[in-house]
Amino acid sequence: MVDSVPFGQVCRLFERVEATKGSSRKQDLFASFFKSVPALLTENAFPLLRLLVPKFDREKTYGISAKKIAAIYIQANSWPPHGEKASRLTQWADKKQGNKSEGVSNFTNVLEGILKEEGLTVDSGWTVAQINSLLAELNELTNIADRISLWRRLALELTSATQHKWLMRIILKDLKLGIGETTILSVFHPSALEWYNNTSDLQLVCSNVIETGESQPHRSSVTAISPENPIRPMLAARAVWSDIEERITNGRWAVELKFDGERCLIHKSNGVFRLFSRNQLELSTRYPDYLTSMETLFQTHIMASSCIIDGEILAWDESRAGFASFGTNRSVASGLVENCSLAYMAFDIVYMNGKVLVDLPLEERQKVLSACIPNGIPNRFEVAKKEVITSAEQVITALDCAIEQSNEGLILKNLDSVYSVNARDKDSWMKIKADYLLNDSMCDTMDLIILGAYLGKRGGGGYTSFLLGLANGQNRDGEGYPKTFFTFSKVGSGFTQDELALLLERIEPYFEKFDKAAIPSWFEPLSPQFPAPDAIIDPKFSAVLEIKGFEISAGSRHSSGYNIRFPTTIRVRNDKFWHECWTVDDVAEIVRSSSGGRLCHSVRESLFARAHSPRRVRKVRAVECLLSANTI
């Protein structure tokens, strides 16, 4: 039985693996260990396997940090709180000091050194069973006094400093071996990772992957998918334009918005709803306000007795008529943010009414999802809209529109793709953001003046984006300052909420309502297609923004005759006066240069050439800013 395996033997394995360089050699050490413990080749392997991959042991959530462990050791051993040993230990337990990525290993290494000085140099003789018993006890203890009592016993009975080190890493669920839990599971058994991805249950992994004989058929883990257990959701692969151009013409694809929220899977079984994160954390217990805020919507609008729905949980800001920025979900769920409520956008379904759906193509799963949620509530609980696309040009149009509406980006999904748990495959799902284009390139930036501002989508609250302009360098007053300005582009991304608030605090007092019948003289004649702002501001009282984008393209919407493709804000140029913004001549010079208006220079020359060539007269249908109608 694995229960009788000495914990010292496990720690010696960890020591060898940590000291060995190279993933393949580390895997060989684990493979040899598995063969040396016959009980690991039976369905009773769970008590030991959970110690080898502690991050995957969902039954135990100790809720204890290195800093708390340090404090408990100091009290349990009666070390002076400001003494040399306590100071050494707390220094490495504090994540604010030292290298965060090395924090766990350095903390436990320092702990090992201190305990060796205390004389803990003898093998304790503890077994796997005793370690698991102690961990089970720790998992039930929440009172600090009880934990200190447990540690005092530990100090007396676990007489090896090295075993203390590895036990603490197990408790912290970070072994720092230089080899991941997924790799260890794959070495344990070829099917172990697949089973874990579909069940998140190490006991099920052990009881199902071990074959009792060559004649016994291997049962697919897909059949074990159930609302009772979390799964590891399918992921989208980061894509560049060459990936899109290569694949979009060789398959059937749809585009949907990339939401800036929190991945969340809804599990319904026996009338009970549970929420899980992409890492199998149960959000409904970790953050109970999530479920409290959404449960009535789930009960009313999910037409299934049991299901697993994949989607994103976000915060809807009623005052801005848009989704709030990432990181606000918990505050909104707790009722700490006015005019905001949690929202859920469902984009896939894995299981419904006893049937596992992962082997169905996306197009079929979407039909099931629509039947499961037939009557959603816009912006609160609904099925995310998708639009079928057939060309890279349509992707460009959709991304332009998404960014203009201050969305994060797009997800492209193959309509024939199955739901591959925990997989990231460009042939199935791709994600694309303007930042992928811009941050991977050497981009020129521009200093542009704010000429106006736009309210949220329904105009019910604050300003969320700005009209940007260029000075007319040929029309200056006696002091050399520009007298008139051309409109150039609109930007609504790149700001944090705090940065936006600070900017508005500075310039909003000078806003005036835009009136087409009373256009100020500092505006150059406006285009008929001009995107009228809700407010305008005299440039003399405005601010200059540093903007990056992919390219400058010709267009008739703005009086400058140009527009920026994929603009995003880098910063407010507080060091620039209003009259130091770019002129239309500056932009014209870039367009005339060898770059042809390209602002980012490391992207392949041919990437956008076909899509943006002026000789291409076929008008690409807009994706209705974005995806106003669901076509699948």
Secondary structure as GFF3:
##gff-version 3
##sequence-region A 1 632
A	DSSP	three_ten_helix	2	4	.	.	.	ID=ss1
A	DSSP	alpha_helix	7	19	.	.	.	ID=ss2
A	DSSP	alpha_helix	23	36	.	.	.	ID=ss3
A	DSSP	three_ten_helix	38	41	.	.	.	ID=ss4
A	DSSP	alpha_helix	46	52	.	.	.	ID=ss5
A	DSSP	three_ten_helix	54	56	.	.	.	ID=ss6
A	DSSP	alpha_helix	66	76	.	.	.	ID=ss7
A	DSSP	alpha_helix	84	93	.	.	.	ID=ss8
A	DSSP	three_ten_helix	100	102	.	.	.	ID=ss9
A	DSSP	alpha_helix	103	117	.	.	.	ID=ss10
A	DSSP	alpha_helix	128	140	.	.	.	ID=ss11
A	DSSP	alpha_helix	144	157	.	.	.	ID=ss12
A	DSSP	alpha_helix	161	171	.	.	.	ID=ss13
A	DSSP	alpha_helix	181	188	.	.	.	ID=ss14
A	DSSP	alpha_helix	192	199	.	.	.	ID=ss15
A	DSSP	alpha_helix	202	209	.	.	.	ID=ss16
A	DSSP	three_ten_helix	221	224	.	.	.	ID=ss17
A	DSSP	beta_strand	237	238	.	.	.	ID=ss18
A	DSSP	alpha_helix	241	248	.	.	.	ID=ss19
A	DSSP	beta_strand	253	258	.	.	.	ID=ss20
A	DSSP	beta_strand	262	269	.	.	.	ID=ss21
A	DSSP	beta_strand	272	276	.	.	.	ID=ss22
A	DSSP	alpha_helix	283	286	.	.	.	ID=ss23
A	DSSP	alpha_helix	288	301	.	.	.	ID=ss24
A	DSSP	beta_strand	307	317	.	.	.	ID=ss25
A	DSSP	beta_strand	322	323	.	.	.	ID=ss26
A	DSSP	alpha_helix	329	333	.	.	.	ID=ss27
A	DSSP	beta_strand	340	352	.	.	.	ID=ss28
A	DSSP	beta_strand	355	356	.	.	.	ID=ss29
A	DSSP	alpha_helix	362	372	.	.	.	ID=ss30
A	DSSP	beta_strand	381	383	.	.	.	ID=ss31
A	DSSP	beta_strand	387	389	.	.	.	ID=ss32
A	DSSP	alpha_helix	392	404	.	.	.	ID=ss33
A	DSSP	beta_strand	409	414	.	.	.	ID=ss34
A	DSSP	beta_strand	429	432	.	.	.	ID=ss35
A	DSSP	alpha_helix	434	438	.	.	.	ID=ss36
A	DSSP	beta_strand	445	455	.	.	.	ID=ss37
A	DSSP	beta_strand	463	471	.	.	.	ID=ss38
A	DSSP	beta_strand	485	491	.	.	.	ID=ss39
A	DSSP	alpha_helix	497	507	.	.	.	ID=ss40
A	DSSP	three_ten_helix	508	510	.	.	.	ID=ss41
A	DSSP	beta_strand	512	513	.	.	.	ID=ss42
A	DSSP	beta_strand	535	536	.	.	.	ID=ss43
A	DSSP	three_ten_helix	539	541	.	.	.	ID=ss44
A	DSSP	beta_strand	544	548	.	.	.	ID=ss45
A	DSSP	beta_strand	551	554	.	.	.	ID=ss46
A	DSSP	beta_strand	562	565	.	.	.	ID=ss47
A	DSSP	beta_strand	568	572	.	.	.	ID=ss48
A	DSSP	three_ten_helix	578	580	.	.	.	ID=ss49
A	DSSP	alpha_helix	584	592	.	.	.	ID=ss50
A	DSSP	alpha_helix	609	612	.	.	.	ID=ss51
###
